[in-house]
Amino acid sequence: MNYRGLFLSLVGLLGLSGNAAAQDFAGFEHLFTPVRSYVACQTDEEISIDGKAAEKAWKKAEWSEYFKDIEGDLKPQPLYPTRFKLMWDFQNLYFFFELEEPDIWAYYDQKDLVVYHENDIEIFIDPDRDCYDYFEFELNAQNTLFDLFLDKPYRNGGKPDIAWDASGFESAVFVDGTLNDPSDKDRKWCVEVKIPFSALSIEENYSQPKEGDIWKMNFSRVEWQTRSVDGKYVKLKDKTSGRDLPENNWIWSPQGVINMHFPERWGFVRFSEAPVGTANASFDLPHDEILARHLWLVYYKQQQFRRENKRYANTLSELSVQVSGSEKEGTFELDMQASNDDFNVTISSKNGCIVSLDSGGRITRTN
């Protein structure tokens, strides 16, 4: 596939224009495809977490797009459809997932087992969009929860805090079929989740969303290849290595890379105080996120440069990155302070928006 041509065809969708289109994205186009967005509306109805989403509010809530492969259009469409709904009130986030599946199985039944070793659904949330300090929730068809907090992505030295627990978290699974029975064909399993905003916290500091706030989120479905052995589902093995065959990763907003821990590639959820079913389902990305794409280009190029040269580039010209360009909101300037072992790159736009990214992969904003 002609990746350079693919990138140029996406320029308008990404919001890039003017001189920015001349930036050299060759080799990184897969990390700059458009991400998805969803408007979460409010409900004042009491929601019973039973896995069935029978309330009127759920009936009115918008379905998301169907999930795609984690690498996007470079890979075939998922075998089985997956989609979600999302809404909120002033205390909680509510999720409802529908996963079509002819063979529903799950054997892990103790909290904080590594649930993604089985088929599961996963939720990733970064409330302040800085790509640090984010939360992950995994559930299998037995409703077994694996919840954890990461101070930063694994690529930046992050270590998962598995001892962290989401206080007040509730979930329920409804199985349309029979669990762990290979003798029949099932239809789907559904997962309903309630997460208090207060649970998304470390040291009791948490974000309480309001009208118009935008959070980064993504949702992943892990699907393993199995066969039936003595009435039990068993994962298929590679005949040469004896290891489990690689799992499928089907997600809401494709990452472009087989790694969920690139939070800059997650989708966007905007909070609306409009009643469920009444708000416009689309919205423009924040200007700071459009600008941040230029910073991530520098970041990816710096990582590649360091692998090849055992140091970071000291100037943007070494990376073949333009120092100025334009977006819908006007012109911008890039500036990088760097040494052999560290760097910080900042983008400043004419409208006063300033976004920075350091070598550790953390975003900071000044408006």
N, C-alpha and C positions, 0 to 999 in steps of 0.2 A: 504493500500500500504506500502511496505517496504521502508521507506524513506532513511534509511542508505544505503540500496542496490542501490537505485536510485542515491544517491550522489556519491557513489564509481564508478558507471558506467559513471558518468559525469566528473570524475577527469581529464581524458585526454582532454576533451573539454574545461575545465576551465583553462587548463594550469598548474594545480597543479601536483606536482611530488615529488618523494623522500620522505623525512620525512613529508612534508606537507600533504600527503595523510593520515597520522595517526592522524591529528587533529580531535577532536571530534566535528563534525558538527551536531550531533544528535539533532533533533528538529528545526534545522534552514536550512535544505536542500532546502526548497522551496525558500529561499532567495539567493541561490547560483547556480541556473540553468543558463545556458548560455544566454547572452543577444544578441540581433540582431545588425547588423551593415549595413551601407549603404554608398556607395561612391557617393557624389554629384559632378557632373561634371559641367564645365562652359559652358555658352552660350554667344554668341555675338549678338544674334538675339533680336530685340525688342519684348518684350512680352506684349500682350494686355490682361489685366485682365478682362475676360468676362465669365469665368466658363466653357469654351469649350476646352481649350488647343489645339487649332488648328495649332499652329506654328510647323515648322519642328523640332525645338529643342525638343518640348514635345514628338513628335513621336519617337525620338531617345532615350529619357531618359528611364532608366530602371524602371520597376515596382518594388515595394517592395514586400515582402512576404505578404500574406493575414493576416489580423489581427486574433488574438486568444483571448480567454477569458483572463481577467486580471490575473487570477490565473494559466494560462497555461494549461498544459495537464491534470490537476486535474479536469477540468470542460469540458463539451461538447464543440464542435466547435460552433462558432457563427452561428446563423440562416441565416444571410445575409452577403455576402462577402464585405470586405472593403480593399482597398489598396491605395498607394500613389506613386507619383513621386516627385523628388526634384532636383533642380539645382540652380545655382547661377551665378551672375556676380560680378564685383568688388564693386557694390553698394547695391545689393539686394539678398535676398533669395526668391526662388519661390517654391511654393508647389501646387500640384494638387492631390485632393482626389476624389476617386470614391466610392460611397456608394450605393450598391444595396438595394432596399427598396420597398416593395409593397404598403406601406401606408405612403406617405410623408406628414408631417404636421409640422407646426411651427406657433405660435401665438405671441410670443414676438417680438416686433418691435421697441423697444427703446434701444439705446446703454447702456451697462453695467447692463442690467437686468441679473439675474442669469440664463444664457442660459442653463446650464446643468439640469435645471428643465424640459427641453424639450429634444427631440432628438438633438444631436449636434455632431460636430467634434472638437477635442481639440488638440492644439499644445503646447508642453512644451520644453523650450530651456534653457540650462545651458552652456554658452559659455566657461567658464574656468574650468568646471568639478570639482568645489570645493563643489558642493551640496548646495551652498548658492547663493543668488542673481540671481534668475532665473525668467523667463517670461512665462506667460500662456495666450493663446488666445483660445476663444471658439466662434463657429459660428453655428447658426441654419440654417434651410432651407430657412428662410427669409433673410439670410445674415445679421442677427443681431449680432454684435460683443460685447463680454465681454472680455476685456483685463485687465490684472493685473500683478503686480510685487510682488514677495515675497522675503524678505531679507533672510529668512530661512524657512525650512519646518514647518508645523503646529505642528508636534510632538516636535519640539525644541522651541516652543513659537513664531513661525512666525505669522505675521499679514499681510493679503493681502492689498496692496495699490491699491484700485480700482480706485482712482482718477488718477493714472498714465495712460497715453495714449501713444500709439505707433505712433509717428509722421510719417506720410507718408505711413502708413499701407493701403493696398488696398485689397479688396476681391470681388468676384462675385460668385453667385450660378446659376447653370443650372439645372433645374428640367426636367427630362425625365418622364413626367406624368403630373398630376395636383395637385397643392398644396392645402391641406386642403379640399379634396373631398373624403370622405369615400365611395362614390358610385362606384368608379372604382379601378382598380389595377394599380399601378405605377411601374416603372422599376428601376430608380436610380436617385440620385442627386449627382452633382459634385461641388466641391468647389475649386476655384483657388485663391491663396493668394500671395501677394508680401509684404515682410517685409524688409525695408531698414536696413542695419546693424547699421546705426546711430540711428535707433529707439530702438535698444536693448541697452539702456543706462539709467543710472541714473547720473544726474549732468554732462551730455554730455561726460561721459567716456564710450567708447564702444570698442568691439573687432572687428578688421578687419581681417578676416581669410586670410590665404595664403596657398600655396601648402602644403599638408600633415597635416594641423591642424585638430584636432579631437574635436568635441563638443558632449556633451550629449544632446540627444533629445528623446522624446517619443510622441506618438500620440494616442489619445483615442477617441472612439466612444461610446456615451451614447445612449442607446436604451431602451425606456419604453414600457411596455405592455399597450395597449389601446383597447377601443371599441368605436363604433359609437353611439352617443346619439344626436338625433335631428340634424343630419347632421354635427356633430362636433366630433373630436377625444377627448376622455376623458380617463385619466389614470385609470387603474384598481386599486381597493382598496382591502386591506386585510379585509376579512369579520369580523374578530374579533376586530382588532384595529381601523379600518376605515382609516388607513394610506395608502398612495400610495404603491403598491407592489414595492419591490426593483428593481432598474434599472439594466439592463445588462451593463457591461463595457467590450468592445472589443477593444483591443489595439495592437499596432505593436509589442512591445517587452514586453512579460508578466512580471508583477511585482512580482508574487508569493504571493501577499497580496492585498486585496481589498483597495488599497490606492495609488493614483498616486503620492503622495508626499513623496515617497521614491526615491529621484533622483539618488541615487547610483544604482538603478535598471533600469535606463533608458538605451536605446540603444545608439550606437555610430554612428556619421556621420563624415566621413572624407572628407575634401575638396580637390578636384583635379582640377588643372588648365587645364587638358586635355579636349578637346571638348566633348560635350555631346555624349554619346554612344561609346566612344573609350577607356575608362579606365577600368581596371580590377575591377570587382564588389565586390571583397572580399579583406580583409586586416587583418593583425594580430593586436590584441589589444595592446595598449601601455603597456610596462612593468610595469609602475607605477600603471596601473589599475589592472593588475594581482596581484601585491603586495597588493594593497588596499583591496582585498577580505579578507586577513588575518586580517586587521584592523577592517573591518566590522564585522567579527566574534567576535572579542573582544567587539565591541560596542553593538551588540545584546545580548551577554552574560552578559555584564555589566548592561544593562537595566533590564534583567530578575533577575540578582542577587540583584539589588537594590529594585525591587518589593518584593522580598522574604525576604530581610534582612534589609531594610530601610537604606542602605548605599551602596556605591560602593565597589567592591573588591579592596584590596590594592596591590595584586600581581597577576601575570598571572597564577600561580599555583592554586590559589583559583578558577579560572575560567576553569581549566583543559585545558589551551592553551599552546602549545609548544612554546618555545622561539626561536627555530631555525628550518630551513627547507631548501628546495631547489626548485628552479624554472628553467625554460629553460635557463635563463640568469645567473644561478649560485645560490649560497647559500644566505641566508638572516638571519637576527637576529631581534627579536622583543624586544622592551623595553617599559615598562609602568611606568609612574610616576602617583601616585594616592593618594588621600585622601578619607575620607568617603563621601565627597561631590563633588569631581571633579576627572577627570583623563585625561591623554594625552598618547596615545600610538603611537610609532614610529616603522617603519620597515625600515631597512637598508640593501641594497643588495650589493653583492660583486662588481658590476659594478658601484657603486657610487650613485645609485638612492635611495633617502630618501623620504618617505611619512609619514605624521603624520595625526592623527585623534583625535579631542578633544571630550569631553563629550557633547558638543553642536552639534556634527555631522558635523563638517567642516573639509574638507580635505585640507592639504597644501603639496606642493611638493618642493623638492630640487634635482636638477640633477647636 
